[in-house]
Amino acid sequence: MESVTLGIIGCGAISDVYFEAGNRFDALDIVACADLDADRAESKADEYGVPRVLPTEDLLADPEIDVAVVLTPAGTHGDLVSAALRAGKHAYTEKPLAATKAEGEAILETAAERGLTVGVAPDTVLGTGIQTCRDLIDEGRIGDPVGATAFWSNHGHEHWHPDPDGFYAEGGGPLFDMGPYYLTSLVTLLGPIRSVAGTANTPFAEREITSEPRRGERIPVSVPTHETAVVTFENGATGTLLTSFDVWESELPGFEIYGTEGTLSVTDPNRFDGTPRVHLSDDEDGEWREISVERDHPGQQRGLGLVDLAYSLDSDWDHRTSGDLGFHVLEAMDGIRESAEEGAYVELSAQCGRPPSVPDGFPTEVGPAGDAE
């Protein structure tokens, strides 16, 4: 297939893996980048051989660019993705799709009106770990799914991230930061969500940065930082989700799916690889068993969602990390916070369907640095 041309907007910490993806996958060709800090954009362009550094407005106006890749702070995703669509560009954004449900709805409406495609991280669901878990569920290894637990916690990004402000501003918080990994995986494994209920807490009005180079600065907190939810799926299964920036340490199990015939210990949804484990009712020894991962997915790394989008533009490939899936996850997160405020279940309005399983061998075109991880 012909490669699609990309313009990257936002050259911060996460951008390196996307620049690397541009050099790794034949389907991708990064031709320009932009950042509010022009020196930072110049540095990334020099490091990765990107031919042009442009202001964001010029990048969006450039007819050579097929896809705008938005890697800016979460609170800006909605505006920038919408601007890209209005400029006639397809768009791919880091998670979440937008900071609010209303912004997400506007994105999908604009994309539909203009016949454009939107892709959304996380793309880790395309990897061998989650896809092998999907295979086990589809094969009936644990019987019919009954429920799930998904727990993620630490004590805040201000302890390691050089610029943690965005994690505590609109579009941030543990739910919008880490929730997409778990919710996107849950929809991939169990299908779409019917309703959500949530509780939330914000124990600190501000946080002190202990990472360099801003050690000692204090930043305001505008979003909940300890969030718990009950998620009900269309297939009748229920799940419990916990995301928190207020836990010093935990021995919670992580990520599990419960079925009528056993339990599946799901791989880390923040990674592409990993080895699932199952504990089955008919196992005479009553032991956890590791499941051999036999899938072959070359070049697993962040940025694979861009290849997913590129394939969908050039063929009848099913777009798995789609705007519809990203909006479904956004609506669930928005609903969890609405439920926490209103004290009632929230029914979701949009149904995206369960994304198809990824064929073995994806992606088929990997560049010179493309040995699988």
C-alpha positions as a LaTeX table, in Angstrom:
\begin{tabular}{lrrr}
\hline
Residue & $x$ (\AA) & $y$ (\AA) & $z$ (\AA) \\
\hline
Met1 & 0.00 & 0.00 & 0.00 \\
Glu2 & 1.03 & 3.60 & $-0.42$ \\
Ser3 & 2.13 & 5.28 & 2.79 \\
Val4 & $-0.02$ & 8.01 & 4.32 \\
Thr5 & 1.61 & 11.33 & 5.14 \\
Leu6 & 1.46 & 12.49 & 8.75 \\
Gly7 & 1.87 & 15.80 & 10.51 \\
Ile8 & 2.54 & 15.54 & 14.26 \\
Ile9 & 1.13 & 18.23 & 16.54 \\
Gly10 & 2.80 & 18.15 & 19.96 \\
Cys11 & 6.43 & 17.13 & 20.43 \\
Gly12 & 6.43 & 16.27 & 24.14 \\
Ala13 & 7.41 & 13.08 & 25.95 \\
Ile14 & 4.97 & 10.74 & 24.18 \\
Ser15 & 5.94 & 11.94 & 20.70 \\
Asp16 & 9.15 & 9.88 & 20.51 \\
Val17 & 7.30 & 6.60 & 20.05 \\
Tyr18 & 5.26 & 8.13 & 17.23 \\
Phe19 & 8.33 & 9.53 & 15.48 \\
Glu20 & 9.90 & 6.08 & 15.84 \\
Ala21 & 6.76 & 4.52 & 14.35 \\
Gly22 & 7.11 & 6.80 & 11.34 \\
Asn23 & 10.58 & 5.35 & 10.71 \\
Arg24 & 9.49 & 1.80 & 11.45 \\
Phe25 & 6.27 & 1.19 & 9.51 \\
Asp26 & 6.20 & 1.46 & 5.72 \\
Ala27 & 2.58 & 2.64 & 5.85 \\
Leu28 & 3.56 & 5.88 & 7.64 \\
Asp29 & 5.50 & 8.91 & 6.41 \\
Ile30 & 5.96 & 11.82 & 8.84 \\
Val31 & 6.51 & 14.96 & 6.76 \\
Ala32 & 6.05 & 17.74 & 9.33 \\
Cys33 & 5.72 & 18.49 & 13.03 \\
Ala34 & 4.54 & 21.37 & 15.18 \\
Asp35 & 4.74 & 22.44 & 18.82 \\
Leu36 & 4.09 & 25.62 & 20.78 \\
Asp37 & 7.79 & 25.38 & 21.68 \\
Ala38 & 9.41 & 25.77 & 18.25 \\
Asp39 & 12.83 & 24.74 & 19.59 \\
Arg40 & 11.40 & 21.47 & 20.86 \\
Ala41 & 9.82 & 20.77 & 17.46 \\
Glu42 & 13.12 & 21.58 & 15.71 \\
Ser43 & 14.94 & 19.19 & 18.05 \\
Lys44 & 12.55 & 16.31 & 17.30 \\
Ala45 & 12.69 & 17.03 & 13.57 \\
Asp46 & 16.49 & 16.90 & 13.62 \\
Glu47 & 16.53 & 13.72 & 15.70 \\
Tyr48 & 14.06 & 11.80 & 13.54 \\
Gly49 & 14.69 & 13.26 & 10.10 \\
Val50 & 11.37 & 15.09 & 9.75 \\
Pro51 & 11.74 & 17.47 & 6.81 \\
Arg52 & 9.63 & 20.42 & 8.01 \\
Val53 & 8.72 & 22.25 & 11.22 \\
Leu54 & 5.57 & 24.32 & 10.89 \\
Pro55 & 3.20 & 26.37 & 13.04 \\
Thr56 & 0.11 & 24.30 & 13.81 \\
Glu57 & $-2.10$ & 26.43 & 11.54 \\
Asp58 & 0.27 & 25.91 & 8.59 \\
Leu59 & 0.52 & 22.19 & 9.27 \\
Leu60 & $-3.28$ & 21.85 & 9.16 \\
Ala61 & $-3.43$ & 23.88 & 5.94 \\
Asp62 & $-0.73$ & 21.85 & 4.18 \\
Pro63 & $-2.27$ & 19.84 & 1.31 \\
Glu64 & 0.58 & 17.30 & 1.42 \\
Ile65 & $-0.51$ & 16.00 & 4.86 \\
Asp66 & $-3.16$ & 13.26 & 4.97 \\
Val67 & $-3.44$ & 12.74 & 8.74 \\
Ala68 & $-2.97$ & 15.15 & 11.66 \\
Val69 & $-1.60$ & 13.33 & 14.73 \\
Val70 & $-2.56$ & 15.12 & 17.96 \\
Leu71 & $-0.18$ & 14.46 & 20.87 \\
Thr72 & $-0.89$ & 17.57 & 22.97 \\
Pro73 & $-2.31$ & 17.67 & 26.55 \\
Ala74 & $-5.66$ & 15.92 & 26.89 \\
Gly75 & $-7.68$ & 19.11 & 27.39 \\
Thr76 & $-6.71$ & 20.34 & 23.91 \\
His77 & $-7.56$ & 17.16 & 21.96 \\
Gly78 & $-11.12$ & 18.13 & 21.13 \\
Asp79 & $-10.27$ & 21.52 & 19.63 \\
Leu80 & $-7.29$ & 20.28 & 17.64 \\
Val81 & $-8.98$ & 17.17 & 16.23 \\
Ser82 & $-11.97$ & 19.27 & 15.19 \\
Ala83 & $-9.66$ & 21.84 & 13.59 \\
Ala84 & $-7.89$ & 19.08 & 11.66 \\
Leu85 & $-11.19$ & 17.73 & 10.35 \\
Arg86 & $-12.35$ & 21.19 & 9.31 \\
Ala87 & $-9.08$ & 21.54 & 7.40 \\
Gly88 & $-9.88$ & 18.35 & 5.48 \\
Lys89 & $-7.46$ & 16.09 & 7.35 \\
His90 & $-8.05$ & 12.68 & 8.82 \\
Ala91 & $-7.05$ & 12.73 & 12.50 \\
Tyr92 & $-5.50$ & 10.47 & 15.08 \\
Thr93 & $-5.19$ & 11.50 & 18.72 \\
Glu94 & $-3.67$ & 10.21 & 21.89 \\
Lys95 & $-6.29$ & 9.24 & 24.45 \\
Pro96 & $-8.79$ & 10.46 & 25.35 \\
Leu97 & $-10.67$ & 11.53 & 22.22 \\
Ala98 & $-11.70$ & 14.75 & 23.97 \\
Ala99 & $-12.19$ & 16.20 & 27.43 \\
Thr100 & $-16.01$ & 16.10 & 27.29 \\
Lys101 & $-18.78$ & 14.10 & 25.67 \\
Ala102 & $-19.99$ & 17.21 & 23.83 \\
Glu103 & $-16.57$ & 17.72 & 22.24 \\
Gly104 & $-16.50$ & 14.06 & 21.22 \\
Glu105 & $-19.93$ & 14.30 & 19.62 \\
Ala106 & $-18.84$ & 17.34 & 17.62 \\
Ile107 & $-15.78$ & 15.44 & 16.36 \\
Leu108 & $-17.80$ & 12.47 & 15.10 \\
Glu109 & $-20.39$ & 14.75 & 13.48 \\
Thr110 & $-17.72$ & 16.74 & 11.64 \\
Ala111 & $-15.92$ & 13.57 & 10.51 \\
Ala112 & $-19.16$ & 12.07 & 9.18 \\
Glu113 & $-20.14$ & 15.27 & 7.38 \\
Arg114 & $-16.77$ & 15.50 & 5.64 \\
Gly115 & $-16.18$ & 11.80 & 4.99 \\
Leu116 & $-13.04$ & 11.72 & 7.15 \\
Thr117 & $-11.62$ & 9.12 & 9.52 \\
Val118 & $-10.72$ & 9.58 & 13.18 \\
Gly119 & $-8.48$ & 7.21 & 15.14 \\
Val120 & $-7.90$ & 7.19 & 18.89 \\
Ala121 & $-5.35$ & 5.65 & 21.25 \\
Pro122 & $-4.82$ & 3.38 & 23.06 \\
Asp123 & $-3.66$ & 1.01 & 20.35 \\
Thr124 & $-2.27$ & $-1.54$ & 22.81 \\
Val125 & $-5.48$ & $-3.56$ & 22.23 \\
Leu126 & $-4.02$ & $-4.47$ & 18.81 \\
Gly127 & $-1.14$ & $-6.36$ & 20.46 \\
Thr128 & $-0.60$ & $-10.04$ & 21.14 \\
Gly129 & $-1.50$ & $-9.75$ & 24.84 \\
Ile130 & $-5.07$ & $-8.45$ & 24.65 \\
Gln131 & $-5.74$ & $-10.26$ & 21.37 \\
Thr132 & $-4.73$ & $-13.60$ & 22.91 \\
Cys133 & $-7.09$ & $-12.88$ & 25.81 \\
Arg134 & $-9.76$ & $-12.15$ & 23.20 \\
Asp135 & $-9.06$ & $-15.52$ & 21.56 \\
Leu136 & $-9.45$ & $-17.33$ & 24.90 \\
Ile137 & $-12.83$ & $-15.70$ & 25.54 \\
Asp138 & $-14.04$ & $-16.35$ & 21.98 \\
Glu139 & $-12.97$ & $-20.00$ & 22.26 \\
Gly140 & $-15.05$ & $-20.37$ & 25.43 \\
Arg141 & $-12.08$ & $-21.28$ & 27.61 \\
Ile142 & $-13.61$ & $-19.56$ & 30.67 \\
Gly143 & $-17.22$ & $-20.17$ & 29.66 \\
Asp144 & $-19.66$ & $-17.27$ & 29.39 \\
Pro145 & $-18.30$ & $-13.97$ & 30.74 \\
Val146 & $-19.88$ & $-13.00$ & 34.05 \\
Gly147 & $-17.84$ & $-10.05$ & 35.27 \\
Ala148 & $-14.54$ & $-8.23$ & 35.40 \\
Thr149 & $-12.31$ & $-6.23$ & 37.69 \\
Ala150 & $-9.86$ & $-3.60$ & 36.50 \\
Phe151 & $-7.70$ & $-1.80$ & 39.06 \\
Trp152 & $-4.99$ & 0.80 & 38.42 \\
Ser153 & $-3.50$ & 3.04 & 41.08 \\
Asn154 & $-0.43$ & 5.02 & 42.09 \\
His155 & 0.20 & 8.26 & 43.95 \\
Gly156 & 0.33 & 10.72 & 41.09 \\
His157 & 2.40 & 11.66 & 38.07 \\
Glu158 & 3.97 & 14.62 & 39.86 \\
His159 & 6.50 & 12.17 & 41.31 \\
Trp160 & 8.00 & 11.26 & 37.92 \\
His161 & 6.62 & 13.37 & 35.05 \\
Pro162 & 8.55 & 16.57 & 34.19 \\
Asp163 & 5.31 & 18.50 & 33.42 \\
Pro164 & 2.44 & 16.85 & 35.33 \\
Asp165 & 0.01 & 19.81 & 35.20 \\
Gly166 & $-2.21$ & 18.34 & 32.49 \\
Phe167 & $-2.94$ & 15.22 & 34.51 \\
Tyr168 & $-4.78$ & 17.39 & 37.05 \\
Ala169 & $-6.53$ & 19.74 & 34.57 \\
Glu170 & $-9.68$ & 19.26 & 32.49 \\
Gly171 & $-9.36$ & 16.10 & 30.45 \\
Gly172 & $-7.05$ & 14.60 & 33.07 \\
Gly173 & $-7.35$ & 12.66 & 36.29 \\
Pro174 & $-6.69$ & 8.92 & 36.64 \\
Leu175 & $-9.93$ & 7.94 & 34.88 \\
Phe176 & $-9.22$ & 9.94 & 31.71 \\
Asp177 & $-5.50$ & 9.15 & 31.84 \\
Met178 & $-5.50$ & 5.39 & 32.53 \\
Gly179 & $-9.17$ & 4.50 & 32.17 \\
Pro180 & $-8.99$ & 4.36 & 28.35 \\
Tyr181 & $-6.53$ & 1.43 & 28.50 \\
Tyr182 & $-8.86$ & $-0.65$ & 30.64 \\
Leu183 & $-12.19$ & 0.43 & 29.13 \\
Thr184 & $-10.96$ & 0.02 & 25.55 \\
Ser185 & $-9.69$ & $-3.45$ & 26.45 \\
Leu186 & $-12.95$ & $-4.33$ & 28.20 \\
Val187 & $-14.99$ & $-3.36$ & 25.14 \\
Thr188 & $-12.60$ & $-5.35$ & 22.94 \\
Leu189 & $-12.96$ & $-8.38$ & 25.22 \\
Leu190 & $-16.61$ & $-8.18$ & 26.32 \\
Gly191 & $-18.35$ & $-5.86$ & 23.86 \\
Pro192 & $-20.06$ & $-2.49$ & 24.28 \\
Ile193 & $-21.12$ & $-0.91$ & 27.57 \\
Arg194 & $-24.78$ & $-0.36$ & 28.44 \\
Ser195 & $-24.56$ & 1.75 & 31.60 \\
Val196 & $-22.18$ & 3.04 & 34.25 \\
Ala197 & $-22.29$ & 4.20 & 37.86 \\
Gly198 & $-19.47$ & 6.02 & 39.58 \\
Thr199 & $-18.10$ & 7.62 & 42.70 \\
Ala200 & $-15.25$ & 10.12 & 42.86 \\
Asn201 & $-13.08$ & 11.91 & 45.39 \\
Thr202 & $-10.51$ & 14.73 & 45.32 \\
Pro203 & $-8.61$ & 14.62 & 48.62 \\
Phe204 & $-5.97$ & 17.22 & 47.64 \\
Ala205 & $-6.74$ & 20.67 & 46.22 \\
Glu206 & $-3.16$ & 20.92 & 44.95 \\
Arg207 & $-0.16$ & 18.63 & 44.47 \\
Glu208 & 3.53 & 19.24 & 45.04 \\
Ile209 & 5.87 & 18.27 & 42.21 \\
Thr210 & 8.77 & 16.10 & 43.40 \\
Ser211 & 10.19 & 15.35 & 39.94 \\
Glu212 & 12.78 & 17.41 & 38.10 \\
Pro213 & 13.11 & 20.06 & 36.81 \\
Arg214 & 10.18 & 21.65 & 38.70 \\
Arg215 & 10.66 & 20.08 & 42.13 \\
Gly216 & 8.85 & 22.03 & 44.83 \\
Glu217 & 6.24 & 23.70 & 42.61 \\
Arg218 & 2.60 & 23.26 & 43.59 \\
Ile219 & $-0.10$ & 22.75 & 40.95 \\
Pro220 & $-3.90$ & 23.00 & 41.31 \\
Val221 & $-6.17$ & 19.96 & 41.01 \\
Ser222 & $-9.32$ & 20.50 & 38.93 \\
Val223 & $-10.50$ & 16.91 & 38.47 \\
Pro224 & $-11.26$ & 13.88 & 40.67 \\
Thr225 & $-8.18$ & 11.84 & 41.55 \\
His226 & $-9.78$ & 8.71 & 43.06 \\
Glu227 & $-12.55$ & 7.25 & 40.88 \\
Thr228 & $-14.49$ & 3.99 & 41.14 \\
Ala229 & $-17.16$ & 2.66 & 38.78 \\
Val230 & $-19.56$ & $-0.18$ & 38.12 \\
Val231 & $-19.80$ & $-0.95$ & 34.40 \\
Thr232 & $-22.65$ & $-3.00$ & 32.90 \\
Phe233 & $-22.14$ & $-4.49$ & 29.44 \\
Glu234 & $-24.73$ & $-5.21$ & 26.76 \\
Asn235 & $-24.05$ & $-8.94$ & 27.16 \\
Gly236 & $-25.10$ & $-8.75$ & 30.84 \\
Ala237 & $-21.60$ & $-8.98$ & 32.35 \\
Thr238 & $-20.66$ & $-6.40$ & 34.98 \\
Gly239 & $-17.31$ & $-4.91$ & 35.85 \\
Thr240 & $-15.66$ & $-2.93$ & 38.65 \\
Leu241 & $-13.17$ & $-0.23$ & 37.66 \\
Leu242 & $-10.84$ & 1.66 & 40.01 \\
Thr243 & $-8.40$ & 4.36 & 38.90 \\
Ser244 & $-6.54$ & 6.49 & 41.43 \\
Phe245 & $-3.73$ & 8.98 & 41.95 \\
Asp246 & $-4.20$ & 8.63 & 45.73 \\
Val247 & $-2.90$ & 5.13 & 46.52 \\
Trp248 & 0.58 & 4.73 & 48.00 \\
Glu249 & 0.70 & 0.97 & 47.50 \\
Ser250 & $-1.70$ & $-1.85$ & 46.67 \\
Glu251 & $-1.99$ & $-5.64$ & 46.38 \\
Leu252 & $-5.11$ & $-5.55$ & 44.19 \\
Pro253 & $-5.18$ & $-8.21$ & 41.42 \\
Gly254 & $-5.02$ & $-5.84$ & 38.43 \\
Phe255 & $-7.18$ & $-7.00$ & 35.54 \\
Glu256 & $-9.33$ & $-10.15$ & 35.50 \\
Ile257 & $-12.31$ & $-11.53$ & 33.57 \\
Tyr258 & $-14.60$ & $-14.00$ & 35.33 \\
Gly259 & $-16.52$ & $-16.67$ & 33.42 \\
Thr260 & $-18.87$ & $-19.54$ & 34.19 \\
Glu261 & $-15.99$ & $-22.01$ & 33.73 \\
Gly262 & $-12.98$ & $-20.12$ & 35.05 \\
Thr263 & $-11.00$ & $-16.91$ & 35.50 \\
Leu264 & $-8.78$ & $-15.12$ & 32.98 \\
Ser265 & $-5.92$ & $-12.97$ & 34.26 \\
Val266 & $-5.64$ & $-10.34$ & 31.51 \\
Thr267 & $-2.32$ & $-8.94$ & 30.34 \\
Asp268 & $-1.35$ & $-5.34$ & 31.18 \\
Pro269 & $-3.48$ & $-3.17$ & 28.84 \\
Asn270 & $-0.76$ & $-0.51$ & 28.90 \\
Arg271 & 1.47 & $-2.94$ & 26.97 \\
Phe272 & 1.20 & $-4.78$ & 23.68 \\
Asp273 & 2.65 & $-8.08$ & 24.86 \\
Gly274 & 2.29 & $-10.22$ & 27.98 \\
Thr275 & 1.26 & $-13.75$ & 28.90 \\
Pro276 & $-2.35$ & $-14.43$ & 29.95 \\
Arg277 & $-3.12$ & $-16.89$ & 32.73 \\
Val278 & $-6.26$ & $-18.94$ & 33.35 \\
His279 & $-7.66$ & $-20.76$ & 36.37 \\
Leu280 & $-10.25$ & $-23.24$ & 35.09 \\
Ser281 & $-12.95$ & $-25.09$ & 36.98 \\
Asp282 & $-12.02$ & $-28.46$ & 35.45 \\
Asp283 & $-8.29$ & $-28.19$ & 36.20 \\
Glu284 & $-7.63$ & $-31.17$ & 38.46 \\
Asp285 & $-4.66$ & $-29.47$ & 40.10 \\
Gly286 & $-6.52$ & $-26.19$ & 40.69 \\
Glu287 & $-3.55$ & $-24.21$ & 39.40 \\
Trp288 & $-3.13$ & $-21.01$ & 37.43 \\
Arg289 & $-1.87$ & $-21.88$ & 33.94 \\
Glu290 & 0.09 & $-19.61$ & 31.63 \\
Ile291 & $-1.24$ & $-19.55$ & 28.08 \\
Ser292 & 1.31 & $-19.68$ & 25.30 \\
Val293 & 1.04 & $-16.65$ & 23.02 \\
Glu294 & 1.14 & $-17.97$ & 19.47 \\
Arg295 & 0.07 & $-14.82$ & 17.65 \\
Asp296 & 2.58 & $-13.11$ & 15.38 \\
His297 & 2.23 & $-9.33$ & 15.27 \\
Pro298 & 5.43 & $-7.72$ & 13.91 \\
Gly299 & 6.50 & $-4.36$ & 15.23 \\
Gln300 & 4.37 & $-3.97$ & 18.33 \\
Gln301 & 4.75 & $-0.44$ & 19.64 \\
Arg302 & 2.73 & 2.69 & 20.21 \\
Gly303 & 1.85 & 4.22 & 16.89 \\
Leu304 & 0.43 & 0.94 & 15.63 \\
Gly305 & $-2.99$ & 2.60 & 15.75 \\
Leu306 & $-1.79$ & 4.89 & 12.96 \\
Val307 & $-1.09$ & 1.83 & 10.82 \\
Asp308 & $-4.59$ & 0.60 & 11.69 \\
Leu309 & $-6.00$ & 3.93 & 10.46 \\
Ala310 & $-3.78$ & 3.92 & 7.35 \\
Tyr311 & $-4.96$ & 0.43 & 6.35 \\
Ser312 & $-8.59$ & 1.51 & 6.72 \\
Leu313 & $-8.03$ & 4.44 & 4.32 \\
Asp314 & $-6.51$ & 2.27 & 1.62 \\
Ser315 & $-8.61$ & $-0.90$ & 1.75 \\
Asp316 & $-11.63$ & $-2.62$ & 3.29 \\
Trp317 & $-9.66$ & $-3.13$ & 6.52 \\
Asp318 & $-11.82$ & $-2.87$ & 9.65 \\
His319 & $-10.68$ & 0.19 & 11.62 \\
Arg320 & $-10.35$ & $-1.09$ & 15.18 \\
Thr321 & $-8.95$ & 1.94 & 17.08 \\
Ser322 & $-11.75$ & 4.03 & 15.61 \\
Gly323 & $-13.36$ & 7.30 & 16.61 \\
Asp324 & $-16.56$ & 5.38 & 17.37 \\
Leu325 & $-14.71$ & 3.20 & 19.90 \\
Gly326 & $-12.90$ & 6.23 & 21.32 \\
Phe327 & $-16.19$ & 8.08 & 21.74 \\
His328 & $-17.83$ & 5.05 & 23.39 \\
Val329 & $-15.02$ & 4.99 & 25.96 \\
Leu330 & $-15.24$ & 8.80 & 26.39 \\
Glu331 & $-19.00$ & 8.60 & 26.95 \\
Ala332 & $-18.47$ & 5.89 & 29.57 \\
Met333 & $-15.90$ & 8.03 & 31.42 \\
Asp334 & $-18.06$ & 11.12 & 31.15 \\
Gly335 & $-20.96$ & 9.04 & 32.46 \\
Ile336 & $-18.96$ & 7.79 & 35.44 \\
Arg337 & $-18.25$ & 11.37 & 36.50 \\
Glu338 & $-21.84$ & 12.41 & 35.84 \\
Ser339 & $-23.04$ & 9.50 & 37.97 \\
Ala340 & $-20.68$ & 10.51 & 40.77 \\
Glu341 & $-22.22$ & 13.99 & 40.75 \\
Glu342 & $-25.86$ & 12.94 & 40.35 \\
Gly343 & $-25.88$ & 9.70 & 42.37 \\
Ala344 & $-27.61$ & 7.67 & 39.64 \\
Tyr345 & $-26.80$ & 5.19 & 36.88 \\
Val346 & $-26.07$ & 6.71 & 33.47 \\
Glu347 & $-27.22$ & 4.94 & 30.31 \\
Leu348 & $-24.88$ & 5.25 & 27.33 \\
Ser349 & $-26.39$ & 6.52 & 24.10 \\
Ala350 & $-23.77$ & 5.44 & 21.55 \\
Gln351 & $-22.96$ & 1.83 & 20.75 \\
Cys352 & $-19.80$ & 1.11 & 18.77 \\
Gly353 & $-20.01$ & $-2.66$ & 18.50 \\
Arg354 & $-17.25$ & $-5.03$ & 19.53 \\
Pro355 & $-14.14$ & $-4.46$ & 17.39 \\
Pro356 & $-13.22$ & $-7.50$ & 15.25 \\
Ser357 & $-10.29$ & $-9.67$ & 16.27 \\
Val358 & $-6.96$ & $-8.62$ & 14.74 \\
Pro359 & $-5.70$ & $-11.01$ & 12.02 \\
Asp360 & $-2.43$ & $-12.77$ & 12.72 \\
Gly361 & 0.55 & $-11.11$ & 11.08 \\
Phe362 & $-0.60$ & $-7.50$ & 11.56 \\
Pro363 & 1.02 & $-5.26$ & 10.44 \\
Thr364 & 2.30 & $-6.74$ & 7.18 \\
Glu365 & 4.62 & $-3.87$ & 6.28 \\
Val366 & 7.41 & $-3.09$ & 8.73 \\
Gly367 & 10.41 & $-0.93$ & 7.88 \\
Pro368 & 14.15 & $-1.38$ & 8.45 \\
Ala369 & 13.92 & $-1.11$ & 12.25 \\
Gly370 & 10.86 & $-3.32$ & 12.39 \\
Asp371 & 11.86 & $-6.40$ & 14.35 \\
Ala372 & 9.09 & $-7.27$ & 16.79 \\
Glu373 & 9.64 & $-6.37$ & 20.43 \\
\hline
\end{tabular}
